[in-house]
């Protein structure tokens, strides 16, 4: 279980592109302590990244694994290592998985997503979803085939109408700084905080990043900005997110 404090609900601390960034992770975690950031949910998108997570365990890091809709280093064959990781209980969830409308292979994406949804169901694992321009396709698929899926949409950037549809499925929402770029999204942020399981994220990739304070400062600033926008104290947002993390991953942490 994470120590109480700020949690980064979605990031990438080990990557296939740079497998020698362990010292970077050490320094990143050291800097995190000074920002009251006590936990990270990191994503493994390839077998190599999963191995890196398994070989370099830190109290502050829990990890998930999944086949991303368009990550260049993944393939459908990776479904076997994800199934094995779930079976061995080495991951606390699946992700980031989903649909990305910026690419034309949606039918293939659906096939891969369905296979991973089956793993999540079979091993009772929550999911972190990556959905871009395919919210209605995603909603239709979940409602018809896996209505009891639990988890959250990372970096949510949909409309208020889409928010209401997803909310009916009891899925949560992870808020990234991008959601604050438009004033019209204040209503969505308010609705998320007051009605759903909510989380805060950086989506940070720390490889070769020598400015270790950058993403962490962004996370603290994000929570502070939301506190000011909707009138909920900073400390309360941290406390509520901590409760939400423990609720959604209650069987895994």
HUKA-V937942 format. One record per helix or strand of 3 or more residues. SS is the DSSP state (H for helix, E for strand). FROM is the first residue (numbers start at 1). TO is the last residue. If there is no record, write none. Layout:
BEGIN
SS|FROM|TO / SS|FROM|TO
END
This chain:
BEGIN
E|6|12 / H|22|34 / E|37|44 / H|47|55 / E|61|65 / H|76|87 / E|93|100 / H|106|122 / E|126|132 / H|135|145 / E|151|153 / H|160|167 / E|172|175 / H|177|181 / H|183|195 / E|198|200 / H|213|230 / H|234|248
END
